[in-house]
Amino acid sequence: MSELILVRLAGEISIKARATRRHFAGRLVSNLRDLLQAEALPGRVRLAHDRIHVEVEEKSCAAAQSALARVFGVQSCSRAVRRDYQSEQDLVREGLALFREAVAGRRFAVRARRLGGRAAVALRPGDVERALGAALLPHAAGVDLDDPEVRCRLEIQPDQAFFFLDQVAGPGGLPLGVEGRAIALLSGGFDSAVAAWQMLRRGVALDYVFCNLGGRAHEQGVLRVAEQLALRWSYGTSPRLHALDFAEVAGELRARTAKRYWQVLLKRQMLRAAEQVARRRRAPALVTGDALGQVSSQTLQNLAVIGRATELALLRPLLGANKDEIIRAAEQIGTFELSKVVGEYCAMVPSRPATAARLEDLLAEEAKLDPALLARAVESRRILALRALDPGELALPDIDVEKIPEGARVIDLRSRAEYESWHVPEALQLEWDLAQRAWPSFEPGRCYVLYCEIGLKSALLAEQMRSAGFDAYHVRGGLRTLRRIYG
């Protein structure tokens, strides 16, 4: 048996001019079909008036409805029953049969809506609500129009009506792809991921540029964040991550420029790199996660001079957002747990950074730099298709272990509270910041195994220790892997 899910278009789409509305609705239908294919949900999608009907197998209905609520341009969606009718009595009879069990012993309200003008649908929604409510009342605990336990809903079209109890909110916005393409700078932290999501919701398809300063482990963390945005929120597009090795560019900045300008200069170089990628992708805009006043490089003056590094449109959707708002958004879109373990890998934060840099001073500093280094970083970038990643891209086989070798010194990088709640027997607790400073003084010649929450911080530290000659490993999968071993 098949189930029907009724998808409502975001209000912004409905008020567009006819040709634009038709284009946007067509793109939304295409994106929904891509969703069903990507999630392996057999089904059919078709546009009907100002609604989209998605028919799926009964066993897949819950999963399909949950996924549909992640498609931009969807206002809400409901599992619905379609019935033909000729009179108000037909609607009351069908509604009574469908809703009687749901209202039993509970307070309810009936909500009816007419789709189409009076000429198309002569029945008045208020009359239908009262008639159906009267029929249901003997089976219920009462009517509550303000805060009902059950909402019995129906939408009345010219020859058929749709009955439903649930209504799952979608993200709204515009169908992905209708506003063209942009390039988003992605660091893996909370801000850049949320900024990217905000632009996706406005219909902008994205590719991502990642300027790597923290090695393979940092790239892994960013890749997981980008993959989350791609797999959960980018139906209808094929986003790519452009991973640039920025170590040489950053090293030249440290060696040749004034320390107080490092952060501002670095961000200008990142914008230039993203602009070069954008021109190759014919994208007219760049996206960043800047929030005004959040850090020293994001003062109003610094943002002004940083933005002068590119001729493209520079979109900063979080400019007026508070950090707590950004964190809540990260939790809602599913990037919070991934971003919270992608640390600040840039070792270019001076003790007295410039908070009001002047453009002429920055240009004088940049005159000391070799532009060929930036061009080389762009040309040698790795390009990864985020919706078709090779599993090997998310693994560090040289430093990954799933079992702790005998005699190894085990180090827990989590907080003291997390360590005390559970830890590997005989593990040494060393929080991340302290471990970053302490590891060069570790005893050489020993085997070290590191673990953290999900394996990102431990991977970075193991990589750093390995590059310095230590015999270091990390537990792939972090705590989940260890609990499976130790119980």
DRENDO-1510 file (C-alpha; in Angstrom, 1 decimal, always signed):
<recs>
REC; n; res; u; v; w
REC; 1; MET; +0.0; +0.0; +0.0 .
REC; 2; SER; +1.1; +3.6; -0.6 .
REC; 3; GLU; +0.8; +6.6; +1.7 .
REC; 4; LEU; +0.3; +10.2; +0.6 .
REC; 5; ILE; +2.3; +13.0; +2.1 .
REC; 6; LEU; +1.0; +16.5; +1.4 .
REC; 7; VAL; +3.8; +19.0; +1.0 .
REC; 8; ARG; +3.0; +22.7; +1.3 .
REC; 9; LEU; +5.1; +25.3; -0.5 .
REC; 10; ALA; +6.8; +28.0; +1.6 .
REC; 11; GLY; +4.7; +31.2; +1.7 .
REC; 12; GLU; +7.3; +33.2; -0.2 .
REC; 13; ILE; +6.9; +30.9; -3.2 .
REC; 14; SER; +3.1; +31.4; -3.3 .
REC; 15; ILE; +3.3; +35.1; -3.6 .
REC; 16; LYS; +5.7; +35.2; -6.5 .
REC; 17; ALA; +4.6; +36.1; -10.0 .
REC; 18; ARG; +3.1; +33.2; -11.9 .
REC; 19; ALA; +6.1; +32.4; -14.1 .
REC; 20; THR; +8.5; +32.6; -11.1 .
REC; 21; ARG; +6.2; +30.5; -8.9 .
REC; 22; ARG; +6.0; +27.9; -11.6 .
REC; 23; HIS; +9.8; +27.9; -11.9 .
REC; 24; PHE; +10.4; +27.6; -8.2 .
REC; 25; ALA; +7.7; +24.9; -7.7 .
REC; 26; GLY; +9.3; +22.9; -10.6 .
REC; 27; ARG; +12.7; +23.2; -8.9 .
REC; 28; LEU; +11.2; +22.0; -5.6 .
REC; 29; VAL; +9.7; +19.0; -7.3 .
REC; 30; SER; +13.0; +18.1; -8.8 .
REC; 31; ASN; +14.8; +18.5; -5.4 .
REC; 32; LEU; +12.2; +16.3; -3.8 .
REC; 33; ARG; +12.7; +13.6; -6.4 .
REC; 34; ASP; +16.4; +13.8; -5.7 .
REC; 35; LEU; +15.7; +13.3; -2.0 .
REC; 36; LEU; +13.7; +10.1; -2.6 .
REC; 37; GLN; +16.5; +8.7; -4.8 .
REC; 38; ALA; +19.2; +9.7; -2.4 .
REC; 39; GLU; +17.4; +8.2; +0.6 .
REC; 40; ALA; +16.4; +5.0; -1.3 .
REC; 41; LEU; +12.7; +5.7; -0.8 .
REC; 42; PRO; +10.7; +4.5; -3.7 .
REC; 43; GLY; +7.9; +7.0; -4.5 .
REC; 44; ARG; +6.3; +9.5; -6.8 .
REC; 45; VAL; +6.2; +13.3; -6.7 .
REC; 46; ARG; +3.8; +15.5; -8.5 .
REC; 47; LEU; +2.6; +19.1; -8.4 .
REC; 48; ALA; -1.1; +19.7; -7.8 .
REC; 49; HIS; -2.3; +23.3; -7.5 .
REC; 50; ASP; -0.3; +24.9; -4.6 .
REC; 51; ARG; +0.6; +21.5; -3.1 .
REC; 52; ILE; +3.0; +18.8; -3.9 .
REC; 53; HIS; +1.8; +15.2; -3.5 .
REC; 54; VAL; +4.5; +12.6; -2.5 .
REC; 55; GLU; +3.4; +9.0; -2.6 .
REC; 56; VAL; +5.6; +6.5; -0.9 .
REC; 57; GLU; +5.4; +3.0; +0.5 .
REC; 58; GLU; +3.6; +2.7; +3.8 .
REC; 59; LYS; +6.7; +1.3; +5.5 .
REC; 60; SER; +8.8; +4.2; +4.4 .
REC; 61; CYS; +6.3; +7.0; +5.2 .
REC; 62; ALA; +7.8; +8.1; +8.5 .
REC; 63; ALA; +11.3; +8.2; +7.1 .
REC; 64; ALA; +10.1; +10.1; +4.0 .
REC; 65; GLN; +8.2; +12.7; +6.0 .
REC; 66; SER; +11.2; +13.3; +8.2 .
REC; 67; ALA; +13.5; +13.8; +5.2 .
REC; 68; LEU; +11.0; +16.0; +3.4 .
REC; 69; ALA; +11.1; +18.4; +6.4 .
REC; 70; ARG; +14.8; +19.1; +5.4 .
REC; 71; VAL; +14.1; +20.3; +1.9 .
REC; 72; PHE; +14.3; +24.1; +1.4 .
REC; 73; GLY; +11.1; +25.6; +0.0 .
REC; 74; VAL; +8.9; +23.2; +2.1 .
REC; 75; GLN; +6.7; +25.0; +4.6 .
REC; 76; SER; +5.3; +21.9; +6.2 .
REC; 77; CYS; +4.2; +18.4; +5.3 .
REC; 78; SER; +1.5; +16.0; +6.5 .
REC; 79; ARG; +0.5; +12.4; +6.1 .
REC; 80; ALA; -2.9; +12.7; +4.5 .
REC; 81; VAL; -5.9; +10.7; +3.3 .
REC; 82; ARG; -7.5; +11.9; +0.1 .
REC; 83; ARG; -11.3; +11.6; -0.4 .
REC; 84; ASP; -13.6; +12.6; -3.1 .
REC; 85; TYR; -16.8; +14.5; -2.0 .
REC; 86; GLN; -19.9; +16.2; -3.4 .
REC; 87; SER; -21.4; +17.8; -0.3 .
REC; 88; GLU; -20.6; +18.9; +3.3 .
REC; 89; GLN; -22.2; +15.7; +4.5 .
REC; 90; ASP; -19.6; +13.7; +2.6 .
REC; 91; LEU; -16.8; +15.6; +4.4 .
REC; 92; VAL; -18.4; +15.1; +7.8 .
REC; 93; ARG; -18.9; +11.4; +7.2 .
REC; 94; GLU; -15.3; +10.8; +6.0 .
REC; 95; GLY; -13.9; +13.0; +8.8 .
REC; 96; LEU; -15.9; +11.2; +11.5 .
REC; 97; ALA; -14.5; +7.8; +10.2 .
REC; 98; LEU; -10.9; +9.1; +10.1 .
REC; 99; PHE; -10.7; +11.1; +13.3 .
REC; 100; ARG; -13.1; +9.4; +15.7 .
REC; 101; GLU; -10.4; +7.1; +17.2 .
REC; 102; ALA; -7.9; +10.0; +17.5 .
REC; 103; VAL; -10.2; +12.2; +19.6 .
REC; 104; ALA; -11.5; +9.5; +21.9 .
REC; 105; GLY; -11.2; +10.8; +25.5 .
REC; 106; ARG; -9.3; +13.9; +24.4 .
REC; 107; ARG; -10.0; +17.6; +23.8 .
REC; 108; PHE; -10.0; +18.5; +20.1 .
REC; 109; ALA; -10.5; +21.2; +17.5 .
REC; 110; VAL; -11.3; +21.0; +13.8 .
REC; 111; ARG; -9.4; +23.2; +11.4 .
REC; 112; ALA; -10.6; +23.4; +7.8 .
REC; 113; ARG; -9.1; +25.3; +4.9 .
REC; 114; ARG; -10.4; +26.0; +1.4 .
REC; 115; LEU; -7.9; +25.9; -1.5 .
REC; 116; GLY; -9.2; +28.0; -4.3 .
REC; 117; GLY; -11.8; +30.8; -4.4 .
REC; 118; ARG; -15.5; +30.6; -3.7 .
REC; 119; ALA; -16.2; +30.0; -7.4 .
REC; 120; ALA; -14.1; +26.8; -7.2 .
REC; 121; VAL; -15.1; +25.6; -3.7 .
REC; 122; ALA; -18.6; +26.7; -2.6 .
REC; 123; LEU; -18.3; +25.2; +0.9 .
REC; 124; ARG; -17.4; +27.5; +3.7 .
REC; 125; PRO; -14.6; +26.2; +6.0 .
REC; 126; GLY; -16.3; +27.5; +9.1 .
REC; 127; ASP; -19.5; +25.6; +8.3 .
REC; 128; VAL; -17.5; +22.4; +7.8 .
REC; 129; GLU; -15.6; +22.9; +11.1 .
REC; 130; ARG; -18.8; +23.2; +13.1 .
REC; 131; ALA; -20.5; +20.3; +11.4 .
REC; 132; LEU; -17.6; +17.9; +11.8 .
REC; 133; GLY; -16.9; +19.1; +15.3 .
REC; 134; ALA; -20.5; +18.3; +16.3 .
REC; 135; ALA; -20.2; +14.8; +14.8 .
REC; 136; LEU; -17.0; +14.1; +16.7 .
REC; 137; LEU; -18.0; +15.7; +20.1 .
REC; 138; PRO; -19.9; +12.6; +21.4 .
REC; 139; HIS; -16.7; +10.6; +21.0 .
REC; 140; ALA; -14.3; +13.1; +22.7 .
REC; 141; ALA; -13.6; +14.7; +26.1 .
REC; 142; GLY; -14.7; +18.1; +24.7 .
REC; 143; VAL; -13.7; +20.9; +22.4 .
REC; 144; ASP; -10.8; +23.2; +23.0 .
REC; 145; LEU; -10.2; +25.8; +20.3 .
REC; 146; ASP; -7.2; +27.4; +22.0 .
REC; 147; ASP; -5.0; +24.5; +23.1 .
REC; 148; PRO; -6.5; +21.2; +21.8 .
REC; 149; GLU; -4.8; +17.9; +22.4 .
REC; 150; VAL; -5.8; +16.8; +18.9 .
REC; 151; ARG; -6.1; +19.0; +15.8 .
REC; 152; CYS; -8.3; +17.5; +13.1 .
REC; 153; ARG; -7.3; +19.2; +9.9 .
REC; 154; LEU; -8.7; +19.1; +6.4 .
REC; 155; GLU; -8.0; +21.0; +3.2 .
REC; 156; ILE; -10.9; +21.3; +0.8 .
REC; 157; GLN; -10.2; +21.5; -3.0 .
REC; 158; PRO; -12.8; +21.6; -5.8 .
REC; 159; ASP; -13.5; +17.9; -6.0 .
REC; 160; GLN; -11.5; +16.3; -3.3 .
REC; 161; ALA; -10.4; +16.9; +0.3 .
REC; 162; PHE; -7.3; +15.9; +2.3 .
REC; 163; PHE; -7.7; +14.9; +6.0 .
REC; 164; PHE; -4.7; +14.8; +8.3 .
REC; 165; LEU; -3.7; +14.9; +12.0 .
REC; 166; ASP; +0.0; +15.7; +11.9 .
REC; 167; GLN; +1.8; +18.7; +10.4 .
REC; 168; VAL; +5.6; +18.6; +10.4 .
REC; 169; ALA; +7.3; +22.0; +9.9 .
REC; 170; GLY; +9.8; +22.3; +7.1 .
REC; 171; PRO; +12.7; +24.8; +6.9 .
REC; 172; GLY; +10.8; +27.2; +4.5 .
REC; 173; GLY; +13.0; +29.4; +2.4 .
REC; 174; LEU; +13.5; +29.0; -1.3 .
REC; 175; PRO; +14.2; +25.8; -3.3 .
REC; 176; LEU; +17.9; +25.1; -3.4 .
REC; 177; GLY; +19.4; +26.2; -6.7 .
REC; 178; VAL; +16.9; +28.9; -7.8 .
REC; 179; GLU; +19.4; +31.7; -6.7 .
REC; 180; GLY; +22.5; +30.4; -8.4 .
REC; 181; ARG; +25.8; +29.3; -6.8 .
REC; 182; ALA; +28.2; +30.8; -4.3 .
REC; 183; ILE; +31.4; +29.7; -2.6 .
REC; 184; ALA; +31.3; +29.4; +1.2 .
REC; 185; LEU; +34.5; +29.5; +3.3 .
REC; 186; LEU; +34.3; +26.6; +5.7 .
REC; 187; SER; +36.4; +26.3; +8.8 .
REC; 188; GLY; +34.5; +23.4; +10.4 .
REC; 189; GLY; +33.4; +25.6; +13.4 .
REC; 190; PHE; +29.9; +26.6; +14.4 .
REC; 191; ASP; +29.8; +29.9; +12.5 .
REC; 192; SER; +30.8; +29.0; +9.0 .
REC; 193; ALA; +28.5; +25.9; +8.9 .
REC; 194; VAL; +25.5; +27.9; +10.1 .
REC; 195; ALA; +26.2; +30.7; +7.7 .
REC; 196; ALA; +26.4; +28.2; +4.8 .
REC; 197; TRP; +23.0; +26.7; +5.9 .
REC; 198; GLN; +21.4; +30.1; +6.0 .
REC; 199; MET; +22.4; +30.7; +2.3 .
REC; 200; LEU; +21.3; +27.2; +1.3 .
REC; 201; ARG; +17.9; +28.1; +2.8 .
REC; 202; ARG; +17.8; +31.2; +0.5 .
REC; 203; GLY; +18.1; +29.0; -2.5 .
REC; 204; VAL; +21.9; +29.4; -3.1 .
REC; 205; ALA; +23.7; +26.2; -4.1 .
REC; 206; LEU; +27.2; +26.1; -2.5 .
REC; 207; ASP; +30.6; +24.7; -3.0 .
REC; 208; TYR; +33.0; +25.0; -0.1 .
REC; 209; VAL; +36.6; +26.2; +0.3 .
REC; 210; PHE; +38.6; +25.0; +3.2 .
REC; 211; CYS; +42.0; +26.5; +3.9 .
REC; 212; ASN; +43.8; +23.9; +5.9 .
REC; 213; LEU; +46.2; +24.9; +8.6 .
REC; 214; GLY; +45.9; +21.9; +10.9 .
REC; 215; GLY; +46.8; +18.9; +8.8 .
REC; 216; ARG; +44.9; +15.8; +7.8 .
REC; 217; ALA; +42.9; +15.5; +11.1 .
REC; 218; HIS; +41.7; +19.1; +10.7 .
REC; 219; GLU; +40.6; +18.3; +7.1 .
REC; 220; GLN; +38.8; +15.2; +8.4 .
REC; 221; GLY; +36.8; +17.3; +10.9 .
REC; 222; VAL; +35.8; +19.9; +8.3 .
REC; 223; LEU; +35.0; +17.2; +5.8 .
REC; 224; ARG; +32.5; +15.7; +8.2 .
REC; 225; VAL; +30.8; +19.0; +8.7 .
REC; 226; ALA; +30.6; +19.6; +5.0 .
REC; 227; GLU; +29.3; +16.1; +4.4 .
REC; 228; GLN; +26.5; +16.8; +6.9 .
REC; 229; LEU; +25.5; +19.9; +5.0 .
REC; 230; ALA; +25.6; +18.0; +1.8 .
REC; 231; LEU; +23.8; +14.8; +2.7 .
REC; 232; ARG; +21.1; +16.4; +4.9 .
REC; 233; TRP; +20.5; +19.7; +3.3 .
REC; 234; SER; +21.6; +19.8; -0.3 .
REC; 235; TYR; +19.1; +17.8; -2.2 .
REC; 236; GLY; +19.0; +18.7; -5.9 .
REC; 237; THR; +22.7; +19.8; -6.0 .
REC; 238; SER; +26.1; +18.2; -6.0 .
REC; 239; PRO; +28.3; +20.3; -3.7 .
REC; 240; ARG; +32.1; +19.9; -3.6 .
REC; 241; LEU; +34.7; +20.8; -1.1 .
REC; 242; HIS; +37.9; +22.4; -2.3 .
REC; 243; ALA; +40.6; +21.7; +0.2 .
REC; 244; LEU; +43.6; +23.9; +0.0 .
REC; 245; ASP; +46.9; +23.3; +1.9 .
REC; 246; PHE; +47.4; +26.7; +3.4 .
REC; 247; ALA; +50.5; +25.9; +5.5 .
REC; 248; GLU; +52.9; +27.5; +3.1 .
REC; 249; VAL; +50.8; +30.7; +2.8 .
REC; 250; ALA; +50.5; +31.0; +6.5 .
REC; 251; GLY; +54.2; +30.3; +7.1 .
REC; 252; GLU; +55.1; +33.2; +4.8 .
REC; 253; LEU; +52.7; +35.5; +6.6 .
REC; 254; ARG; +54.4; +34.6; +9.9 .
REC; 255; ALA; +57.9; +35.1; +8.5 .
REC; 256; ARG; +57.4; +38.3; +6.6 .
REC; 257; THR; +54.6; +40.4; +8.0 .
REC; 258; ALA; +53.9; +42.3; +11.3 .
REC; 259; LYS; +52.5; +40.0; +13.9 .
REC; 260; ARG; +49.6; +42.3; +14.9 .
REC; 261; TYR; +48.1; +42.0; +11.4 .
REC; 262; TRP; +48.4; +38.2; +11.0 .
REC; 263; GLN; +44.7; +37.4; +11.5 .
REC; 264; VAL; +43.4; +40.1; +9.2 .
REC; 265; LEU; +46.0; +39.3; +6.5 .
REC; 266; LEU; +45.2; +35.6; +6.7 .
REC; 267; LYS; +41.5; +36.2; +6.2 .
REC; 268; ARG; +42.3; +38.4; +3.2 .
REC; 269; GLN; +44.4; +35.6; +1.7 .
REC; 270; MET; +41.6; +33.1; +2.3 .
REC; 271; LEU; +39.1; +35.4; +0.5 .
REC; 272; ARG; +41.5; +35.7; -2.4 .
REC; 273; ALA; +41.8; +31.9; -2.6 .
REC; 274; ALA; +38.0; +31.5; -2.5 .
REC; 275; GLU; +37.6; +34.1; -5.2 .
REC; 276; GLN; +39.9; +32.2; -7.5 .
REC; 277; VAL; +37.8; +29.1; -6.9 .
REC; 278; ALA; +34.6; +31.0; -7.4 .
REC; 279; ARG; +35.7; +32.4; -10.8 .
REC; 280; ARG; +36.4; +28.8; -11.9 .
REC; 281; ARG; +32.9; +27.8; -10.8 .
REC; 282; ARG; +31.3; +31.0; -12.2 .
REC; 283; ALA; +30.0; +31.9; -8.8 .
REC; 284; PRO; +29.4; +35.6; -8.3 .
REC; 285; ALA; +29.5; +35.6; -4.4 .
REC; 286; LEU; +31.4; +34.4; -1.4 .
REC; 287; VAL; +29.9; +33.4; +2.0 .
REC; 288; THR; +31.6; +33.7; +5.4 .
REC; 289; GLY; +30.6; +33.1; +9.0 .
REC; 290; ASP; +31.7; +36.5; +10.3 .
REC; 291; ALA; +29.7; +37.8; +13.3 .
REC; 292; LEU; +30.3; +41.5; +14.1 .
REC; 293; GLY; +32.5; +41.9; +17.2 .
REC; 294; GLN; +32.9; +38.2; +18.0 .
REC; 295; VAL; +36.7; +38.2; +17.7 .
REC; 296; SER; +39.4; +40.8; +17.0 .
REC; 297; SER; +39.4; +40.2; +13.3 .
REC; 298; GLN; +35.6; +40.8; +13.2 .
REC; 299; THR; +35.5; +44.4; +14.4 .
REC; 300; LEU; +33.6; +46.7; +12.0 .
REC; 301; GLN; +36.8; +48.3; +10.7 .
REC; 302; ASN; +38.6; +44.9; +10.2 .
REC; 303; LEU; +35.6; +43.4; +8.4 .
REC; 304; ALA; +35.6; +46.5; +6.1 .
REC; 305; VAL; +39.3; +46.1; +5.1 .
REC; 306; ILE; +39.1; +42.3; +4.9 .
REC; 307; GLY; +36.2; +42.6; +2.5 .
REC; 308; ARG; +38.3; +44.8; +0.2 .
REC; 309; ALA; +40.3; +41.7; -0.7 .
REC; 310; THR; +37.7; +40.5; -3.2 .
REC; 311; GLU; +35.7; +42.0; -6.0 .
REC; 312; LEU; +32.9; +39.5; -5.6 .
REC; 313; ALA; +29.8; +40.0; -3.6 .
REC; 314; LEU; +30.6; +39.1; +0.1 .
REC; 315; LEU; +27.7; +37.6; +2.0 .
REC; 316; ARG; +27.8; +37.5; +5.8 .
REC; 317; PRO; +24.4; +36.1; +6.9 .
REC; 318; LEU; +25.5; +35.9; +10.6 .
REC; 319; LEU; +26.7; +39.5; +10.9 .
REC; 320; GLY; +24.2; +40.5; +13.5 .
REC; 321; ALA; +23.8; +37.1; +15.3 .
REC; 322; ASN; +24.8; +36.4; +18.9 .
REC; 323; LYS; +26.9; +33.4; +19.6 .
REC; 324; ASP; +24.2; +31.6; +21.5 .
REC; 325; GLU; +21.9; +32.0; +18.5 .
REC; 326; ILE; +24.5; +30.5; +16.3 .
REC; 327; ILE; +25.0; +27.5; +18.7 .
REC; 328; ARG; +21.3; +26.8; +18.8 .
REC; 329; ALA; +21.1; +26.9; +15.0 .
REC; 330; ALA; +24.0; +24.5; +14.8 .
REC; 331; GLU; +22.1; +22.1; +17.1 .
REC; 332; GLN; +19.0; +22.3; +14.9 .
REC; 333; ILE; +20.8; +21.7; +11.6 .
REC; 334; GLY; +22.9; +18.8; +13.0 .
REC; 335; THR; +26.4; +20.3; +12.8 .
REC; 336; PHE; +26.9; +21.1; +16.5 .
REC; 337; GLU; +28.4; +17.8; +17.7 .
REC; 338; LEU; +30.8; +17.8; +14.7 .
REC; 339; SER; +31.8; +21.4; +15.0 .
REC; 340; LYS; +32.4; +21.4; +18.7 .
REC; 341; VAL; +35.4; +19.0; +18.3 .
REC; 342; VAL; +36.9; +20.9; +15.4 .
REC; 343; GLY; +39.2; +23.1; +17.4 .
REC; 344; GLU; +40.9; +26.4; +16.5 .
REC; 345; TYR; +43.9; +25.1; +14.5 .
REC; 346; CYS; +45.3; +28.5; +13.5 .
REC; 347; ALA; +48.5; +29.3; +15.5 .
REC; 348; MET; +48.4; +32.9; +14.3 .
REC; 349; VAL; +46.6; +34.7; +17.1 .
REC; 350; PRO; +48.9; +37.4; +18.4 .
REC; 351; SER; +48.7; +38.7; +22.0 .
REC; 352; ARG; +47.9; +42.2; +20.8 .
REC; 353; PRO; +46.0; +41.9; +17.4 .
REC; 354; ALA; +45.1; +44.9; +15.4 .
REC; 355; THR; +41.4; +45.8; +15.9 .
REC; 356; ALA; +41.3; +48.7; +13.5 .
REC; 357; ALA; +43.6; +47.9; +10.7 .
REC; 358; ARG; +44.0; +50.4; +7.9 .
REC; 359; LEU; +43.9; +49.3; +4.3 .
REC; 360; GLU; +47.1; +51.1; +3.4 .
REC; 361; ASP; +49.0; +49.3; +6.2 .
REC; 362; LEU; +47.7; +45.9; +5.0 .
REC; 363; LEU; +48.6; +46.6; +1.4 .
REC; 364; ALA; +52.2; +47.5; +2.5 .
REC; 365; GLU; +52.4; +44.2; +4.4 .
REC; 366; GLU; +51.0; +42.2; +1.5 .
REC; 367; ALA; +53.6; +43.7; -0.8 .
REC; 368; LYS; +56.1; +41.6; +1.1 .
REC; 369; LEU; +54.3; +38.4; +0.0 .
REC; 370; ASP; +54.8; +36.1; -3.0 .
REC; 371; PRO; +51.5; +35.8; -4.8 .
REC; 372; ALA; +52.7; +32.6; -6.4 .
REC; 373; LEU; +52.3; +30.7; -3.1 .
REC; 374; LEU; +48.6; +31.5; -3.0 .
REC; 375; ALA; +48.1; +30.6; -6.7 .
REC; 376; ARG; +50.0; +27.3; -6.1 .
REC; 377; ALA; +47.7; +26.5; -3.1 .
REC; 378; VAL; +44.6; +27.0; -5.3 .
REC; 379; GLU; +46.0; +25.0; -8.2 .
REC; 380; SER; +47.0; +22.0; -6.1 .
REC; 381; ARG; +43.7; +21.9; -4.1 .
REC; 382; ARG; +41.9; +18.6; -3.6 .
REC; 383; ILE; +38.3; +18.6; -4.9 .
REC; 384; LEU; +35.9; +16.2; -3.1 .
REC; 385; ALA; +32.4; +15.4; -4.1 .
REC; 386; LEU; +30.6; +15.6; -0.8 .
REC; 387; ARG; +27.6; +13.4; -1.7 .
REC; 388; ALA; +29.8; +10.6; -3.0 .
REC; 389; LEU; +32.7; +10.5; -0.6 .
REC; 390; ASP; +35.1; +7.6; -0.6 .
REC; 391; PRO; +35.0; +6.2; +2.9 .
REC; 392; GLY; +38.8; +6.3; +2.9 .
REC; 393; GLU; +38.6; +10.1; +2.9 .
REC; 394; LEU; +37.3; +9.9; +6.5 .
REC; 395; ALA; +39.9; +7.6; +7.8 .
REC; 396; LEU; +43.5; +8.0; +9.0 .
REC; 397; PRO; +44.8; +4.5; +8.5 .
REC; 398; ASP; +48.4; +5.2; +9.7 .
REC; 399; ILE; +47.3; +6.4; +13.1 .
REC; 400; ASP; +43.9; +4.8; +13.6 .
REC; 401; VAL; +43.5; +1.9; +16.1 .
REC; 402; GLU; +40.4; +0.2; +17.4 .
REC; 403; LYS; +42.2; -1.8; +20.1 .
REC; 404; ILE; +44.7; -0.4; +22.6 .
REC; 405; PRO; +48.1; -2.2; +22.3 .
REC; 406; GLU; +49.5; -3.8; +25.4 .
REC; 407; GLY; +51.8; -1.5; +27.3 .
REC; 408; ALA; +50.6; +1.7; +25.6 .
REC; 409; ARG; +50.2; +4.9; +27.6 .
REC; 410; VAL; +46.5; +5.9; +27.2 .
REC; 411; ILE; +45.5; +9.5; +27.3 .
REC; 412; ASP; +42.0; +10.8; +27.7 .
REC; 413; LEU; +41.5; +14.2; +26.1 .
REC; 414; ARG; +38.1; +14.9; +27.5 .
REC; 415; SER; +37.1; +17.2; +30.4 .
REC; 416; ARG; +37.6; +16.1; +34.0 .
REC; 417; ALA; +33.9; +15.6; +34.5 .
REC; 418; GLU; +33.6; +13.4; +31.5 .
REC; 419; TYR; +36.7; +11.4; +32.5 .
REC; 420; GLU; +35.3; +10.8; +36.0 .
REC; 421; SER; +32.0; +9.6; +34.6 .
REC; 422; TRP; +33.8; +6.9; +32.6 .
REC; 423; HIS; +37.3; +6.2; +31.3 .
REC; 424; VAL; +39.5; +3.5; +30.1 .
REC; 425; PRO; +41.2; +1.8; +33.0 .
REC; 426; GLU; +44.6; +3.4; +33.9 .
REC; 427; ALA; +44.1; +6.2; +31.3 .
REC; 428; LEU; +45.7; +9.6; +32.1 .
REC; 429; GLN; +43.3; +12.5; +31.9 .
REC; 430; LEU; +44.7; +15.5; +30.0 .
REC; 431; GLU; +42.3; +18.1; +28.7 .
REC; 432; TRP; +42.8; +19.2; +25.1 .
REC; 433; ASP; +44.4; +22.6; +25.7 .
REC; 434; LEU; +46.9; +21.3; +28.2 .
REC; 435; ALA; +47.7; +18.3; +26.0 .
REC; 436; GLN; +48.5; +20.6; +23.1 .
REC; 437; ARG; +51.1; +22.3; +25.3 .
REC; 438; ALA; +52.4; +19.2; +27.1 .
REC; 439; TRP; +53.0; +16.6; +24.4 .
REC; 440; PRO; +56.5; +17.8; +23.3 .
REC; 441; SER; +57.7; +16.9; +26.8 .
REC; 442; PHE; +56.3; +13.4; +26.7 .
REC; 443; GLU; +58.8; +10.5; +27.3 .
REC; 444; PRO; +60.2; +9.4; +23.9 .
REC; 445; GLY; +60.3; +5.7; +23.0 .
REC; 446; ARG; +56.8; +4.9; +24.4 .
REC; 447; CYS; +53.7; +4.1; +22.6 .
REC; 448; TYR; +50.9; +6.6; +23.1 .
REC; 449; VAL; +47.2; +6.0; +22.4 .
REC; 450; LEU; +44.8; +9.0; +22.6 .
REC; 451; TYR; +41.1; +9.2; +22.6 .
REC; 452; CYS; +38.4; +11.8; +22.9 .
REC; 453; GLU; +34.6; +12.1; +22.3 .
REC; 454; ILE; +34.4; +11.1; +18.7 .
REC; 455; GLY; +38.0; +10.8; +17.5 .
REC; 456; LEU; +38.7; +14.2; +15.9 .
REC; 457; LYS; +40.8; +16.0; +18.5 .
REC; 458; SER; +42.7; +12.7; +19.3 .
REC; 459; ALA; +43.4; +12.3; +15.6 .
REC; 460; LEU; +44.9; +15.8; +15.3 .
REC; 461; LEU; +47.2; +15.3; +18.3 .
REC; 462; ALA; +48.3; +11.9; +17.2 .
REC; 463; GLU; +49.2; +13.3; +13.8 .
REC; 464; GLN; +51.2; +16.1; +15.4 .
REC; 465; MET; +53.0; +13.7; +17.7 .
REC; 466; ARG; +53.7; +11.3; +14.8 .
REC; 467; SER; +55.2; +14.1; +12.7 .
REC; 468; ALA; +57.6; +14.8; +15.6 .
REC; 469; GLY; +58.8; +11.2; +15.8 .
REC; 470; PHE; +56.5; +9.8; +18.6 .
REC; 471; ASP; +54.9; +6.4; +18.3 .
REC; 472; ALA; +51.3; +7.8; +18.6 .
REC; 473; TYR; +47.9; +6.5; +17.7 .
REC; 474; HIS; +44.3; +7.5; +18.3 .
REC; 475; VAL; +41.1; +5.5; +18.8 .
REC; 476; ARG; +39.0; +5.7; +15.7 .
REC; 477; GLY; +35.4; +6.4; +16.7 .
REC; 478; GLY; +36.4; +7.7; +20.1 .
REC; 479; LEU; +34.2; +6.9; +23.1 .
REC; 480; ARG; +31.8; +4.8; +21.1 .
REC; 481; THR; +34.5; +2.4; +20.1 .
REC; 482; LEU; +36.0; +2.1; +23.6 .
REC; 483; ARG; +32.6; +1.5; +25.2 .
REC; 484; ARG; +32.1; -1.4; +22.8 .
REC; 485; ILE; +35.4; -2.9; +24.0 .
REC; 486; TYR; +35.3; -2.2; +27.7 .
REC; 487; GLY; +31.5; -2.1; +28.3 .
</recs>
